[in-house]
């Protein structure tokens, strides 16, 4: 009987471990927790959270040397993923400002995902943040015109428009429009600010973001 109970318990543990290992972005979140255990960031910093445009901005602190930045972007994530892990990657830091770049992957995940669906997901995240961090400023960085996702540009423009309108009616919020600044004067998207995949940016692209974003960051 004891052996049977022990075997059942061990099987249960294996199932739990396997389930956790299979959770989306489990390894990314564990990496953040490891960083926090080694050196927990100071509270009331500026938290960058979202998808790979932040993940790949590994030297973001160098772009904003006078601002305390915590980068918790994880590549490939969509807004439901950020919501799922809010207790691990947002709330523990008690940030004074939360800068969000997310939604591109939502649109790219399936043609059935509409701009309104993405906006509704953002609203859910916004409400969640407001409930837990009522004094934090919530800032949304507009979706960028990635050349590899040109077919999604109309939806991206719609997402940007709706979220900008939504945040305009909310206190302690801001909307940063990087979309328009990533085009040449002739209306073509800048090609030299992206890396080979035409999705992620290089240092020149991030320099554009730096110039646009700086006035919106809180001292």
C-alpha positions as CSV (number, residue, x, y, z in Angstrom):
1,X,0.0,0.0,0.0
2,X,2.8,2.4,0.9
3,X,4.6,1.6,-2.3
4,X,1.5,2.3,-4.2
5,X,1.0,5.7,-2.5
6,X,4.6,6.6,-3.1
7,X,4.4,5.6,-6.8
8,X,1.3,7.7,-7.2
9,X,2.9,10.7,-5.5
10,X,6.0,10.4,-7.7
11,X,3.8,10.2,-10.8
12,X,2.0,13.3,-9.6
13,X,5.2,15.2,-9.1
14,X,6.4,14.2,-12.6
15,X,3.1,15.4,-14.1
16,X,3.5,18.8,-12.3
17,X,7.1,19.2,-13.4
18,X,6.3,18.2,-17.0
19,X,3.3,20.6,-17.1
20,X,5.5,23.5,-15.8
21,X,8.2,22.7,-18.3
22,X,5.7,22.8,-21.1
23,X,4.2,26.1,-20.1
24,X,4.7,28.8,-22.8
25,X,7.9,30.8,-22.1
26,X,8.5,28.9,-18.9
27,X,12.3,29.1,-19.3
28,X,12.2,32.9,-20.0
29,X,10.3,33.5,-16.7
30,X,12.6,31.2,-14.8
31,X,15.5,33.2,-16.2
32,X,14.0,36.4,-14.9
33,X,13.4,34.8,-11.5
34,X,17.1,33.8,-11.4
35,X,18.2,37.3,-12.1
36,X,15.9,38.6,-9.4
37,X,17.2,36.1,-6.8
38,X,20.8,37.2,-7.6
39,X,20.0,40.9,-7.4
40,X,16.5,42.1,-7.1
41,X,15.9,45.4,-8.9
42,X,15.2,48.6,-7.0
43,X,11.5,49.4,-6.7
44,X,9.9,52.3,-8.5
45,X,12.0,51.9,-11.6
46,X,10.7,52.0,-15.2
47,X,9.6,48.5,-16.4
48,X,9.9,47.6,-20.0
49,X,7.6,44.6,-20.7
50,X,6.4,42.9,-23.9
51,X,7.8,41.0,-26.9
52,X,11.1,40.7,-28.7
53,X,11.5,44.3,-29.7
54,X,12.3,44.8,-26.0
55,X,13.9,41.4,-25.5
56,X,16.6,42.3,-28.1
57,X,17.1,45.7,-26.7
58,X,19.7,44.2,-24.4
59,X,21.6,47.5,-23.8
60,X,18.4,49.5,-23.2
61,X,19.9,51.0,-20.1
62,X,22.7,52.5,-22.1
63,X,20.2,54.4,-24.2
64,X,18.5,55.9,-21.1
65,X,21.4,56.3,-18.6
66,X,19.6,58.6,-16.3
67,X,16.6,56.3,-15.9
68,X,16.5,53.1,-13.9
69,X,15.3,50.5,-16.4
70,X,14.1,46.9,-15.8
71,X,13.8,45.0,-19.1
72,X,11.4,42.0,-18.9
73,X,10.5,41.6,-22.5
74,X,10.4,38.0,-23.7
75,X,10.6,37.2,-27.4
76,X,7.6,35.8,-29.2
77,X,5.2,36.8,-26.5
78,X,1.7,38.1,-27.1
79,X,-0.5,40.1,-24.7
80,X,-2.1,37.0,-23.2
81,X,1.4,35.8,-22.2
82,X,2.1,39.1,-20.5
83,X,-1.2,38.9,-18.7
84,X,-0.4,35.3,-17.7
85,X,2.9,36.2,-16.1
86,X,2.0,39.6,-14.7
87,X,2.5,38.3,-11.2
88,X,6.1,37.3,-12.0
89,X,7.3,40.1,-14.3
90,X,5.3,43.2,-13.4
91,X,3.8,43.4,-10.0
92,X,6.9,42.3,-7.8
93,X,8.9,45.3,-9.0
94,X,6.3,48.0,-8.1
95,X,7.4,50.1,-11.0
96,X,6.6,53.8,-11.2
97,X,6.1,53.4,-15.0
98,X,5.3,50.4,-17.2
99,X,6.3,50.7,-20.8
100,X,4.6,48.1,-23.0
101,X,5.5,46.9,-26.5
102,X,3.2,44.0,-27.4
103,X,0.6,43.1,-30.0
104,X,2.6,42.4,-33.1
105,X,2.7,38.7,-32.3
106,X,-1.0,38.6,-31.5
107,X,-1.8,39.8,-35.1
108,X,0.8,37.5,-36.7
109,X,-0.4,34.4,-34.8
110,X,-3.5,34.0,-37.0
111,X,-5.4,35.8,-39.7
112,X,-8.5,35.5,-37.5
113,X,-7.0,37.8,-34.9
114,X,-8.5,41.3,-35.4
115,X,-7.3,44.7,-34.3
116,X,-10.2,44.9,-31.9
117,X,-9.3,41.6,-30.3
118,X,-5.7,42.9,-29.7
119,X,-7.1,46.1,-28.2
120,X,-9.4,44.1,-25.9
121,X,-6.4,42.1,-24.7
122,X,-4.5,45.3,-24.0
123,X,-7.5,46.7,-22.1
124,X,-7.6,43.5,-19.9
125,X,-3.9,44.0,-19.1
126,X,-4.4,47.7,-18.4
127,X,-7.3,46.9,-15.9
128,X,-5.1,44.3,-14.2
129,X,-2.3,46.7,-13.8
130,X,-4.6,49.4,-12.5
131,X,-6.0,47.0,-9.9
132,X,-2.5,46.1,-8.6
133,X,-0.6,49.3,-9.3
134,X,-3.0,52.2,-9.2
135,X,-0.3,54.9,-9.1
136,X,1.9,53.5,-11.9
137,X,1.9,55.2,-15.3
138,X,1.0,52.9,-18.1
139,X,2.7,53.7,-21.4
140,X,2.1,51.9,-24.7
141,X,4.6,52.0,-27.5
142,X,2.8,51.8,-30.9
143,X,3.2,48.7,-33.0
144,X,6.0,49.3,-35.5
145,X,5.9,48.8,-39.3
146,X,8.0,45.7,-39.6
147,X,8.7,45.1,-43.3
148,X,8.3,41.3,-42.9
149,X,4.8,41.9,-41.7
150,X,3.6,44.5,-44.2
151,X,0.4,42.7,-44.8
152,X,-0.5,43.4,-41.1
153,X,0.1,47.1,-41.3
154,X,-3.5,48.1,-41.7
155,X,-4.4,46.1,-38.6
156,X,-1.4,47.6,-36.8
157,X,-2.6,51.1,-37.6
158,X,-6.0,50.2,-36.3
159,X,-4.6,48.8,-33.1
160,X,-2.5,51.9,-32.6
161,X,-5.4,54.2,-33.2
162,X,-7.8,52.4,-30.8
163,X,-5.2,52.1,-28.0
164,X,-4.2,55.7,-28.3
165,X,-7.9,56.7,-28.1
166,X,-8.5,54.4,-25.1
167,X,-5.5,55.8,-23.2
168,X,-6.4,59.4,-23.9
169,X,-9.4,58.9,-21.6
170,X,-7.3,57.4,-18.8
171,X,-5.3,59.1,-16.1
172,X,-1.5,58.5,-15.7
173,X,-1.1,57.0,-19.2
174,X,0.8,57.9,-22.4
175,X,1.0,56.6,-25.9
176,X,4.3,56.7,-27.8
177,X,3.9,56.7,-31.6
178,X,7.1,55.2,-33.1
179,X,5.2,54.0,-36.2
180,X,5.3,57.2,-38.2
181,X,8.9,58.0,-37.5
182,X,10.1,54.7,-39.1
183,X,9.3,55.8,-42.7
184,X,11.3,57.8,-45.1
185,X,10.1,61.1,-46.5
186,X,8.9,59.4,-49.7
187,X,6.6,57.1,-47.7
188,X,8.7,54.0,-47.8
189,X,9.7,52.2,-44.6
190,X,13.3,52.6,-43.6
191,X,15.1,49.4,-44.5
192,X,18.4,50.2,-42.8
193,X,17.0,50.2,-39.3
194,X,16.1,46.5,-39.3
195,X,18.3,43.4,-39.2
196,X,18.2,40.7,-41.8
197,X,14.9,39.2,-40.7
198,X,13.1,42.6,-41.5
199,X,11.3,42.2,-38.2
200,X,13.7,43.2,-35.5
201,X,15.7,46.4,-35.3
202,X,19.3,47.3,-35.2
203,X,21.1,50.0,-33.2
204,X,19.9,52.7,-35.7
205,X,16.3,51.7,-35.2
206,X,16.6,51.7,-31.4
207,X,18.3,55.2,-31.6
208,X,15.1,56.4,-33.3
209,X,13.0,54.9,-30.5
210,X,15.3,56.5,-27.9
211,X,14.8,60.0,-29.3
212,X,11.0,59.5,-29.4
213,X,10.6,57.8,-26.0
214,X,12.8,59.9,-23.8
215,X,10.3,62.7,-23.3
216,X,7.7,60.2,-22.1
217,X,9.9,58.5,-19.4
218,X,9.4,59.6,-15.9
219,X,12.3,60.8,-13.8
